[in-house]
């Protein structure tokens, strides 16, 4: 390490301290919100009670007794009211007459249709109440008008809170949105989870929906991975009012047992900041369906309480006034130019004065960006940290190993390999903490505004690591001409060497694995885990509570340790491939902290498990390599 590197390490250390303060603040915010709602789908409860011959209020009371705290009630449409026999409808061309035998229902229906269809001509006559609407029944059938009255009464009788399931409909208007929100508030609902495939107001009235929620003091239940159209846009508008919801779909519950479903809910709450479990009951053939549902909900509630959570009304994540401090995030961002210079100096010899000039220039560019385009600071800074720090750790450690000589014994190799894993992982963790500091707003904890550039943050470090290893850049000061000549020759030798069929197959396999890893990255990757992988994950979770990431403990960390062993012995042929795998592990380590809806302590525990298991497998890999390959080379050298 050049003496002038200490200057940049100092700034990086200062930025790390700022990142640590921000991380502690975020952890405090996460730990302050430990209340989880268990909401039962009203339709499922009604079907279950009817199948068992039990009154719905009695069934709900039993569910309430074992931990269910809310009932999710859907809006009924005009068509559903007619199909249920509550309304009698006569429709002619362009005109519909609606008759209700219940005066109260007629009054509610008239008010609801007037609010939801402000431009339709509606007349009320009677008794009995007769509504005359100048629309076809086809146009009226899908218009939601009121939350299911019977389910509402049953929920109140059981002492359960109400979760309103509002729905979008064709030709929805700002008045209709406000009316739906006002009704939800009037019946005592605080949380709204939208029904069907769209959020209310999709797609051009999301601002009106957000305004109506604020006006009527409603919370938005964001169902993770549901893909409701407009959910991301509404989440950004209602970030301070957002509750993360997890649900297992009706089709999945046909085959899924409570033994599988309960750990899935628990994992969602523990690892993804879910604060409402939307529970679908198992509507399949059972000897005692009511008792089975009671045991299912009871097991879920007991599991949540055992993990330190409380059952009750959910609340959004909140932070103290002025959080996060702008000055503290600015200090964290100051570490990025310092890390960039450390990385550049690992690639090419750069004198002190040009290094300082580049450091100041990069910092000035960041300041200018903050003044002119402040929205770019966090995503660009996060991507920079994710690209620089994992690359820096791996490249620096491999350079130190390659420059350390070729006479290392077994103990020294293992010690150096373990030390390299620790130092490189520390560098990646520093990058993770800088990202945590930049993305420290409360909205990110709720999953609003995720990390930008996930695929790029995987690809850039791997390319940098590969280039540094292939060119064998020494990472120390030397004449520029000598550096250029050696790097060019080494790169030329690598790309012109003869490749055997076996080597070609191994390289192709490594590239395919890399492409697979890139496709599996992100919060919702296009490739999902196989059945076997899910079983392995389940085993790891049962043993470790929080499972480590496969890319780290099974691939990246052992590969880094083995790469150090090869570098110490001067073995260059497979070093680039191993370095790529090592970089993948470090990038994955950092990416663990980029899932901002995952509590910080869970990410730390996941990283720790990955390190000790990966270190153990790395020791085994080195011992096997020395026994099978390195010993033979030493024998030939004699």
N, C-alpha and C positions, 0 to 999 in steps of 0.2 A: 504493500500500500504506500503510495506517494504521500509525503508529509502534507502537501496541500489538500489531500483528500480529507484530512481531519476538519478542515474548514467547512466542507459540505456536509460531513457527518454531523457536525455540531448543529447546523440548521435542520437537518433531518431529525435529530434527537429532540430539538425544541418542538418541531411539528408533531412528533410522536407524543410528547407530553400533552399537547393540545388535543390530539385525537383521543388520548386516554381519558381526559376530562369529559369530552363529549360522549364517549362510550359509556362512562359511568352514569352520566346524566340520562342517557337513553335507557340503560338498564333499570334505573330508578323509575322511569315512566312506565316501563313494561311491568315491573313488579307491583306497581300501585294499582293495576287493573287486573284483578283475579276473579271477577264474577262472570259466570257463564249461565246463559239461558238454555233450558231444554224445552223446545217448542214442539208440540205434537201436531201433526197434520189433522185437521178436523175431519176431513173426508175419510181418512183411514180410521179414525176413532169411531166415526158413525158406522162404517161398514163392519168393523170388528164387533161393536156392541150389538148390532142387528144380527150378525151371524151367530153370536152366542146367546141371543135372547136376553140381553141385559140393557137396562135403560142407559142412555148416553150420559146423563148427569152422574149416575152411580159409577159408571166406568171411569169417567174423568176424575171423580173423587178418589178412586183407588190409584189412578196414575199420579194425581197430585200428592198423594200420601207417600209415594216412593221417590219423588224428586221432580216430576214434570211440573214446570212452572208456568207454561203458557200454551195457548191453543191458537194455531194458525188458521184463520177463518178467511175463506175466499169470498170475493164479490159474486153475487148471482146476476145473471143477465136476464133481459126480458124473455128470451127464449127459454131459459132454464125455469123461470117462474111459471111460464105457460105450460111447459112439459110436466112440472110437478103438480099441476092442477090448481095453483094459487090464482091464476089468471085465466080468463076466457077471452080468446082473441078472434076477431072477425076482420079479415084483411081483404080489401078489394084493390083494384088498380090504383096505386098511388095514395091509398088511404087505409088506416088501421084503427079499429075500435077495440079498446081494452077494457074489460069488465072485471072488477074485483069484488068478491063477497065480503072482504074484510075492509071496513072503512079506513082503518089506520094504514093498511098496506096501500090502499088507493091514494091516500094523502101523501105518503112517502114516495110512492111511484111518480105521482104528478110533479112533486118538487124535484125528484132526481132527474126525470126526463127533461124538465125545463132547464135545469142547470147543465146537463150534459149535452143537450141538443138546443142551444140557445137560438138557433136560426130556424127551428122547426115550429110550425103552428100547432099548438097544443091547447085543446079545450077540455074542460072538466064539467060533467053534468052528473045528475043522479039525485037521490040514491037509487040503487047502489051506485058507487062511483064508476063513471064511464069516462074513459080518456079517449079523446079523438085526436089522432096524430096524422099529419099529412105526409106519411112515409109508409112504404111497403113494410111488411113484417120481415122480409129479408134484410132490410136496412136496420130494423130495430132489434133483431134477434141477438146480435152480439154486443149490444150496448149494456155495460154493467151499471146496475142501479142501486144495489144495497148489499151490505155484508150479510151473509146467511143468518137470518134472524134466530132460527132454532139453535144453531151452533153458538151464537152469541149468548143466548139465555143459559145454555148448558155450561159454558165457560164461566159465566158470572156465578152460577150456582155452585160450581166446584171451587171458586176462589182462584181461578187461573187468570193470568193476564192475557190480553188479546194481541196477537200479531196479525195485522191487516195484510191480506193478499190482494193488492190492487192490480188492475190489469189495463193494458192499453187497448184502444179500439179504433177503428177507422173514423176519420174526421174528428178526432179528439181536439178540443179547443182549450185555451187557457182557462175559461170559466169551468169547463168540465174537470180539468186537473185540480183546480182550487176546490171544487165541490167534493171530489173524491178525498182529497187531503183533509178537508173540513169534517167529513163524515168519520174518517179514521180517528181524528182527534176527539170528536164528539162521543164516540163509543168507548173512549179510554185507551185506545191503542197508542203506543209510542213508537213501536218498531213496525216498519213496512217492508215486506219481502214481496217483490213483484211476481205476479202469476204469468204463466206462458213464456213466450220467447222474447218479449220486448219489455223494456222499462216504460213506465208511463211518460208520455210525451215524446217518445222516439219518433222521428229523429230531429225535428227542427224546434221542438218545444222543451228541450231539456232545461234551458234557463228558467222557463216558467215553472217546471216541476221543482227545481231546486228552490226557487223563491217560495212556492207554496209550502214546501217542507219546512223552510225556516219560519214562515209566517204561522204555521200551525204546530210548531215545535215537534216535528217528527224526525225519527232516525231512519237512515237508509240501510237496509239489510243487504249487503253486497255478497251474493252467493259465489264463492270462489269456484273457478273452473266451469261455471254454468254456461258462460258464453251468451248471456242475454244481450240482445242488441241494444246498444246505448249504455250498457252498464259502466264501461270505463269513463265515458264522458260525464255521466251523472256522478260517478265516484269522485272525479276531480272537482266538481262543483260543490259537492257535499262532504268533502274530506273531514271537516270537524264534526260531522254528524254520521260518520260511517261506522257500521258494525259488520265485522267479517262473519259470514255465515257458511257453515258446511252442511251439506245434505247428501244423503245416499239416495239415488234415484229410485223411483217405483220399480223400474225393470230390474235393477240390481237386487232389490230386496226380495225378488221372487226366488232367488237362489242363495243369497247371502245369509249366513247364520249370525245370530247375535255374537257368537264367539269371535267372528271376524269383524263385524260391524262396530262393536264397542271399542276395540283397539284402534280402529280407523278414526272414529270420532275423537278419542283421547289423543291420538297423534296430531290431529288437526288442531286441537285446542292447545296442546303443549308446544308444538313446533311451528305453528303458523298463525298464532294470535287469533284463532277463531273464538268468538265470544257468544255465538248462538249456534246450538246444535239443532238443526231442523230435522226432526225424527219422523221417518216414514215407518209405520208399523208393518210387520211381516204378514201380508195378506195372502197366506197360503194355507193348505190343509194342515190343521193341527188338532190334537186331541182336545186341548183346552186353549183356544186362541187368546182369551182374555188373560188367563194366568201366564201364558207365554209372553204376552206384551208387557205385563206387569214386571215379570222377572227381567226382561230386556231393558226397560227403562230404569229399573232399580239398579241393575248392574252398571249401566252407564253413569248414573248419578253417583254411585259409590266409588267408581273408578276416578271420577273427576275430583271428588272430595279427598280421596286418598292421595292425589297429586297436589293437594294444597289449594284447589280452586273452591269457590263458593257458588251455590246455585241461587240465582236471583236475576233481577232485571239488568241487562247489559248496558254498559256505558262506553262511549267513545274514549279513545286514549286522549289524555289531556296533559299539557305541560305548563310549567310556571310561566308567568308573564316574561316576555323577552327571550324565550327559548327558541332556537339556540342562539347564543351570543355571536353576533357577526364578527367581532374581533377575534374570537377563539377559532372560528372557522377559517378566518383569513390566515391565522398562524398555521393551522393545519395545512392549508393550501401552499404555504411557503415551503413546505418540504418537497414539493414536486419539482421545482427547478433544481434543488440540491440533488435529489435522486437522479434526475435526468443527467446532470453533469457527472455524477459518479458512474453512470452507465456508459456515457459517451467516452469517458476516460478509460473504461475497460476495453473499449473497442480500438481506440486510436490514441497515440501519444499527443496530448494537448498541453502546452505550457500553461503556467499559472495565470498569466495576464489574459490570454484568450479565454481561458476557462472562467475567470471572474467576469469578463465582458459578456460571455454567453449567459452566465448565471443572472447578471443584472438585466440583460436584455429579455430573457425569458420571464423574469419576475415583472418587468415593466409591461410586457405583452399581456400577462395575466391581469395586471391592474387595469390596463386599458380595456380589456374585455369586460371586466367587472363594472366599469363605468358606462360603457357603450351598450353591451349586450349581457346584462347580468344573468339572464336566463341560461346562458351557455356555460357559466362558470362551473356549476355542479356536474352536468353531464360530461363536459370536456375534462374537468379535473378528475372525475372518477375514472374515466377511460384511461387517462394518462397514468394514474396510480396503478390501475390494473395491468397496464402494459409494461411499466418500468420496473416495479419492485420485484415481481417474480423473476423477470429476466436478470436483473442485477444479482439477486441471490445465487441463482444457479451458475451464471457465467463466472462470477467472482470466485466461487468455491471450486469450480472445475479448473480454473486457471491456477489457483493455489495448489491444487493437487498435482497438476501437470508440471508445475515448476518445483515440486518438492522432492524430486529425485525418484529413482527406480529401484531402490534397495530396501524398501519398506517391508518389514516382516508382517506376519499375520495379525499380531496384536496392534501394530501401528496402523495397518490398513483398516481394521475394524474401528479403531478409535477415530481415525480421520474420517471414515465414512459416516459414523454416527455424529461427529461434530459438524460435518458438512450439512447433514440433514437438519440439525438443530439451527444452524446459522441461516441456511437458505430459507427454512420455514419461518424463522424470525423476520427475515426481510419481507417475505410475503405477508406475514401478519401485520407488519408495519404498514404496508400498502392497504391492507384490509381496514386498519384503524383509521387511516386517513380518509378512506372512502366512507366509513361509518360517520366520521366527523362531518364530511361534506353533505352526506345524505341524512342529517340528524333531525330534520323536521318531523313533527308528529305524524303528518300524513303518510310518510314513507313507512312508519311502523304499521299502519293500517293497510299497507299494500298499494297506496296511491302513488303513481309515478315511480316505477321500478328503475333499476339500473339500466343505463342506456349503452348499447354496444356490446352485448354479451358475446356474440360470435367473434367480433373483432378483438375483444379482450382475451380470447383464447388463442386466436391465430397470431397476433403480433408478437407476443413473447416467444412462441415456439419458433417463429421465423428468426428472431434475433438470436435465440440460443443456438439454433442450428447453424446460422452464419458464423457465430463466434467460434464454435467448435470446429467447423470445417476449415476455416481460415487459420485456426490455431493462434488467434490473437493473444499475446502474452499478458496484457493487462498491466504493463509497467512502462516506464519512460524509456524511449529509445529513439534514435534518429528516424525521422519520418520516411526517408528513402528505404532504409532497411525494413521498417514495418511494412511498407507497401510491397516491396519485393517478396518478402517471406509470405505474406498473406495471399498474394496473387499466386505464388507457386503452390502453396498448400491447397488452395481452392482448386487450382488446375489439376493437381495430382488426384484429388478426391474425385472429381467429375470425369476424369479420363481413365481411371483404374479399371481393370477388367473385373467383371462381375460374373460369378458362377450362377448356375441355375438356382441352387439353394439360396444363395444370397439374394437373388432377384425375388424369389418367393417370399423370403423373410421381409424384404423391404416393402413389397406390395402389401403383405399382411399388416405391416406397421402403419402404412399410409391408410389402408382401409380402416384400421382400428382408430386412427386419428380422425378420419372423416366421421366415423360412427360416434366418437366422443363429441365432436362439434355438433352433430345433429341432435344429440341427447342433452345438450346444454340449454340453459334457460328455464324459466318457470313453467312453461307449457311446451315442452319439446314435441316435435312431430313424431318421434319414435318413442313408444312406451315400453316399459320393462316387460320382459318375458315372464311366463309363469314360474319358471325355475328361479329367476332373479328375485321375484317377489317372495318366494319361499325363503331364500337365503336372507333377504332383508328382514323378514319376520323373525327368523332365528336370531339374527344379530340384535334386533331391537329387544327381544325377550332376554337376551344375555346382558346387553349394555345399556338398555333404556333408549339411548340415542345412537343410531347406527352410524358408523363412519362411511365416507364416500368411497366407492369401489375404485375410482380413478386414483385415489390417493394411496390407500393402504395396500392395494393389490398390484398396482402398476407404478405409479409415480415415485413413491418413496423408496421401494426396493430398487427401482431403476437408477435413482440418483446415487444410492450407496454403491451399487455395482459399477456405475460410471466412474466414481471416485477411485474404486479399486483398480479399474483398467487404466485410468489416468496416472495413478501412482506407479504402475508397472510399465507405462509407455505403450500401452496397447491402444491403437487409434482406429482400427478397422470398424469396430462396432460402436465406437464412442458417439458418433452423431445420432444414431438411432436411439441409443440409451439416453442421450441428452434430451431428445425430443420427448421421450416417455417421462423423464424426470421433470421437464418443464410442464408437462400436462398435469402432474401431481401438484406442483406449486400453484399453477393457475387455478386448479380446482379448489385448493385450500383457500385462496383469496376469494374465489367466487362463492364459497360457502357464506361469507359475510355480506354478499351482495343480495341475498334474499332478505330484504329489510323487514318483511313481515315475520321472519323467524326471530324469536327472542335471542338476545346476544349470548346469554349463558348456554343456550342450546348449541349455537354455532361453535362456541369455545369447547364444549364437551365433545362435539362431533369431530373437531379438529384434533383434540387430544387423543381420542380413540384411534383416529387414523394414523397419528404419529407413532404411538407405541406399537400398534400392530404392524405398521409398515416397517418400523425399525427392526422388529423381530424377523419379519420375512426377508428384509435386506441382509441381515446377518446370515441367515440360512443361504441366501443366494450367493453371497460372497464365499462362504465356506465350500459350497458345492462347486463354484467356479474354480477356486484354488485347487480343490482336490482333483477335478477332472481335466482342467485345461492349463492352469498356470503352473502346476507342478511339472507337467510334461515339458513345458517350455524351459523351466529352470534346469531340468535334467539335460535337455539338449544343449543348453548354454554351457554346461560344464564340459 
